[in-house]
Amino acid sequence: MKRVVLPGTDLAISRLSFGTASLHHLPSSRRRLDLLAVARDRGFTHFDTAPSYAFGLAELELGRAFGKKRGEVTIATKFGLYSPAGSASGTPSLWLRKGLGKLSPRFSRPLVDWSVARAATSLRESLERLRTDYVDILFLHEPSAEAMRSDELLRWLEGEKKQGTIRAWGASGEASGLRTSVAHPLAMVLQVRDSTTRFEADEILQTGRPLQLTFGYLSASASQLAPASAVTVLEAALLRNRTGSIVMSTRRPEHIAELTTVADRSPA
């Protein structure tokens, strides 16, 4: 698959990135690992995750898949939003927590903490689950406006970069919420929601900044009364984000092959 160097960084990543937020919907670790292997074989080199995805299970599976092949991929994870009651250790633990979440929101509602102490703990835990000593991008996960102005967080991130535990940092969330922060040093990399119907990422483009990572195209189409085909949506998405990478996810190996073919023939 084609690669791009993300504007403002030295990170070379695949034109499509694989998101792991729905990876846990596959019923077994074997099927999750098989899906990740197909994605890598089809040219995905960038994988996006977070501690709050499936109570940490997404990070665990990425660690199992690529811990011994770390140089073959780039990985982004996040901090700021955390799963209640800590991380899950496997599929049974995950479904128990999911069941409890249906009984009470306190078992499913993310915990929000922008303190440096919690961020440092989160990064250490993520590195352990990912079976690596560094991540390529560490995102503030849906940050508040106050978090995006934090000099304390910036100093901590700069220190982690010097130590080699992260290569870059940034913010992931809604474009409307990040527009006012595009010039802040915390916004080195922006990962924002976009679609081919609402054009949310125009909030960033209008500041004169090129797009880096965008997500949400296929899910936005699926929510329409007459959704377009995945191929049509991805073709339009690749034209919208010509400079960066599009984060997508699927649970179907044959879907991966179909969409990577679209990316390969894209002129962008």
C-alpha positions as CSV (number, residue, x, y, z in Angstrom):
1,M,0.0,0.0,0.0
2,K,1.1,3.6,-0.6
3,R,2.6,5.4,2.3
4,V,2.7,9.1,3.3
5,V,4.9,11.1,5.6
6,L,2.5,12.8,8.0
7,P,2.8,16.6,7.6
8,G,4.8,18.1,10.4
9,T,6.5,14.8,11.4
10,D,9.0,12.3,10.1
11,L,6.5,9.4,10.4
12,A,5.9,7.4,7.3
13,I,2.7,5.5,7.6
14,S,0.3,3.6,5.3
15,R,-2.3,5.6,3.4
16,L,-5.0,3.6,5.3
17,S,-4.6,3.0,9.0
18,F,-6.3,0.2,10.9
19,G,-8.5,1.2,13.8
20,T,-9.0,-1.3,16.7
21,A,-12.0,0.3,18.5
22,S,-14.3,-2.6,17.3
23,L,-11.7,-5.4,17.3
24,H,-13.3,-6.9,20.4
25,H,-16.5,-7.7,18.5
26,L,-14.7,-10.7,17.1
27,P,-15.4,-13.5,19.6
28,S,-11.9,-15.0,20.0
29,S,-8.3,-13.9,20.3
30,R,-7.4,-16.2,17.4
31,R,-9.8,-14.4,15.0
32,R,-8.6,-11.0,16.1
33,L,-5.0,-11.9,15.5
34,D,-5.9,-13.4,12.1
35,L,-7.6,-10.2,11.2
36,L,-4.6,-8.1,12.2
37,A,-2.4,-10.4,10.2
38,V,-4.5,-9.9,7.1
39,A,-4.4,-6.2,7.5
40,R,-0.6,-6.2,7.8
41,D,-0.3,-8.6,4.8
42,R,-2.4,-6.3,2.7
43,G,-0.2,-3.3,3.4
44,F,-1.5,-1.6,6.6
45,T,1.5,-0.4,8.5
46,H,-0.2,2.0,11.0
47,F,-2.5,0.8,13.8
48,D,-4.6,3.0,16.0
49,T,-5.7,2.0,19.5
50,A,-6.5,3.3,23.0
51,P,-6.6,2.1,26.6
52,S,-10.3,2.6,26.6
53,Y,-10.9,0.4,23.6
54,A,-12.5,-2.8,25.0
55,F,-11.1,-2.1,28.4
56,G,-7.5,-2.4,27.1
57,L,-8.1,-5.6,25.2
58,A,-7.4,-3.9,21.8
59,E,-3.9,-3.0,23.0
60,L,-3.3,-6.5,24.3
61,E,-4.1,-8.0,20.9
62,L,-1.9,-5.5,19.1
63,G,0.9,-6.5,21.5
64,R,0.3,-10.2,20.7
65,A,0.3,-9.5,17.0
66,F,3.2,-7.1,16.6
67,G,5.3,-7.2,19.8
68,K,7.9,-9.3,18.1
69,K,7.5,-7.4,14.7
70,R,7.6,-3.9,16.1
71,G,9.8,-2.5,13.4
72,E,7.2,-3.5,10.7
73,V,4.4,-1.2,12.0
74,T,3.7,2.2,13.6
75,I,1.3,2.3,16.5
76,A,-0.7,5.2,18.0
77,T,-2.4,5.0,21.4
78,K,-4.0,7.6,23.6
79,F,-4.5,8.9,27.2
80,G,-7.1,10.9,29.0
81,L,-10.1,8.6,28.7
82,Y,-9.9,5.4,30.7
83,S,-12.0,2.3,31.2
84,P,-13.8,2.0,34.6
85,A,-12.5,-0.7,36.9
86,G,-9.2,-1.0,35.0
87,S,-8.3,-3.2,32.1
88,A,-9.7,-6.5,30.9
89,S,-7.4,-9.5,30.9
90,G,-9.1,-11.5,28.2
91,T,-12.4,-12.2,26.4
92,P,-14.4,-13.5,29.5
93,S,-13.4,-10.4,31.5
94,L,-14.4,-8.2,28.6
95,W,-17.9,-9.6,28.3
96,L,-18.4,-9.6,32.0
97,R,-17.7,-5.8,32.1
98,K,-19.9,-5.3,29.0
99,G,-22.7,-7.0,30.8
100,L,-22.2,-4.9,33.9
101,G,-22.2,-1.8,31.8
102,K,-25.7,-2.6,30.6
103,L,-26.8,-2.8,34.2
104,S,-25.2,0.5,35.3
105,P,-23.5,3.3,33.4
106,R,-20.8,3.5,36.0
107,F,-19.3,0.3,34.6
108,S,-19.2,1.6,31.0
109,R,-18.8,5.4,31.2
110,P,-15.2,6.4,30.5
111,L,-13.2,8.0,33.3
112,V,-11.6,11.4,32.4
113,D,-8.3,12.4,33.9
114,W,-5.8,14.9,32.3
115,S,-3.3,14.9,35.1
116,V,0.4,14.1,34.2
117,A,0.5,11.5,36.9
118,R,-2.3,9.5,35.4
119,A,-1.0,10.1,31.9
120,A,2.4,8.6,32.9
121,T,0.8,5.6,34.5
122,S,-1.4,5.1,31.4
123,L,1.6,5.2,29.0
124,R,3.5,2.6,31.1
125,E,0.5,0.3,31.1
126,S,-0.1,0.8,27.4
127,L,3.6,0.0,26.6
128,E,3.2,-3.2,28.7
129,R,0.1,-4.3,26.9
130,L,1.6,-3.5,23.5
131,R,4.8,-5.3,24.4
132,T,6.9,-2.5,23.2
133,D,9.2,0.2,24.7
134,Y,7.8,3.1,22.6
135,V,4.7,4.2,20.7
136,D,4.9,6.3,17.5
137,I,2.1,8.7,18.4
138,L,0.5,9.4,21.8
139,F,-2.8,11.2,21.5
140,L,-4.8,13.2,24.0
141,H,-8.1,11.3,23.6
142,E,-11.0,13.8,23.0
143,P,-9.3,16.5,25.0
144,S,-10.9,19.3,26.8
145,A,-10.0,22.9,25.8
146,E,-8.2,23.2,29.1
147,A,-6.1,20.1,28.5
148,M,-5.1,21.4,25.1
149,R,-3.6,24.5,26.8
150,S,-1.7,22.5,29.4
151,D,2.0,23.5,29.6
152,E,2.5,20.7,32.2
153,L,1.3,18.0,29.7
154,L,3.5,19.5,27.0
155,R,6.6,19.4,29.2
156,W,5.8,15.8,30.1
157,L,5.4,14.8,26.5
158,E,8.6,16.5,25.5
159,G,10.4,14.6,28.3
160,E,8.9,11.3,27.1
161,K,10.0,12.0,23.6
162,K,13.6,12.7,24.8
163,Q,13.5,9.3,26.6
164,G,12.4,7.6,23.4
165,T,9.0,6.3,24.7
166,I,7.1,8.3,22.1
167,R,8.0,9.6,18.7
168,A,5.3,12.2,18.3
169,W,2.2,13.4,20.1
170,G,-1.1,15.1,19.3
171,A,-4.9,15.1,19.8
172,S,-7.7,12.9,18.6
173,G,-11.3,13.9,18.6
174,E,-13.9,16.2,16.9
175,A,-12.5,18.8,14.5
176,S,-14.8,21.5,15.9
177,G,-13.3,21.0,19.3
178,L,-9.7,21.1,18.1
179,R,-9.9,24.0,15.7
180,T,-8.8,26.6,18.2
181,S,-5.8,24.5,19.2
182,V,-4.2,23.9,15.7
183,A,-1.3,26.2,16.4
184,H,-0.6,24.9,19.9
185,P,2.5,22.7,20.4
186,L,0.3,20.0,21.8
187,A,-1.4,19.6,18.4
188,M,1.7,18.2,16.6
189,V,-0.5,15.5,15.0
190,L,-4.3,15.9,14.7
191,Q,-6.6,12.9,14.2
192,V,-10.1,14.2,13.5
193,R,-13.5,12.9,12.6
194,D,-14.6,13.6,9.0
195,S,-17.2,12.4,6.6
196,T,-18.2,12.8,2.9
197,T,-21.6,14.3,3.9
198,R,-20.8,16.7,6.8
199,F,-17.2,17.6,5.9
200,E,-16.3,18.0,9.6
201,A,-12.5,18.3,8.8
202,D,-13.1,21.5,6.9
203,E,-12.8,23.1,10.4
204,I,-9.1,22.1,10.2
205,L,-8.6,22.8,6.5
206,Q,-9.9,26.3,6.9
207,T,-7.1,27.2,9.2
208,G,-4.6,26.4,6.4
209,R,-3.4,23.2,8.0
210,P,-3.2,20.0,5.9
211,L,-5.0,16.9,7.1
212,Q,-3.0,14.3,8.9
213,L,-5.2,11.5,10.2
214,T,-9.0,11.4,9.7
215,F,-11.6,8.8,10.7
216,G,-15.3,8.2,10.7
217,Y,-16.1,7.9,6.9
218,L,-17.5,4.4,6.8
219,S,-19.5,4.7,10.0
220,A,-21.0,8.0,8.9
221,S,-22.1,6.5,5.6
222,A,-23.6,3.5,7.4
223,S,-25.8,5.8,9.5
224,Q,-27.4,7.3,6.4
225,L,-30.9,6.2,5.2
226,A,-29.3,5.2,1.9
227,P,-25.6,4.4,2.6
228,A,-23.1,4.5,-0.2
229,S,-20.9,1.5,-0.9
230,A,-17.7,1.3,1.2
231,V,-15.7,1.6,-2.0
232,T,-17.4,4.8,-3.1
233,V,-17.1,6.3,0.4
234,L,-13.4,5.5,0.6
235,E,-12.7,6.9,-2.9
236,A,-14.2,10.2,-1.8
237,A,-12.4,10.1,1.6
238,L,-9.0,9.6,-0.1
239,L,-9.7,12.7,-2.2
240,R,-10.6,14.7,0.9
241,N,-7.6,13.7,2.8
242,R,-4.8,13.7,0.2
243,T,-1.9,14.5,2.6
244,G,-2.4,12.0,5.4
245,S,-3.9,8.6,6.4
246,I,-7.5,7.5,6.8
247,V,-8.3,5.4,9.9
248,M,-10.8,2.6,9.1
249,S,-11.9,-0.6,10.8
250,T,-13.6,-3.8,9.8
251,R,-14.1,-7.3,11.1
252,R,-14.2,-8.9,7.7
253,P,-10.9,-10.0,6.1
254,E,-12.4,-9.8,2.6
255,H,-13.4,-6.2,3.3
256,I,-9.7,-5.4,4.0
257,A,-8.7,-6.7,0.6
258,E,-11.4,-4.7,-1.2
259,L,-10.5,-1.4,0.5
260,T,-6.8,-1.7,0.2
261,T,-7.3,-2.1,-3.6
262,V,-9.1,1.2,-3.6
263,A,-6.2,2.9,-1.7
264,D,-3.7,1.4,-4.1
265,R,-5.3,2.9,-7.2
266,S,-6.0,6.3,-5.6
267,P,-4.2,9.1,-7.4
268,A,-3.7,11.0,-4.2
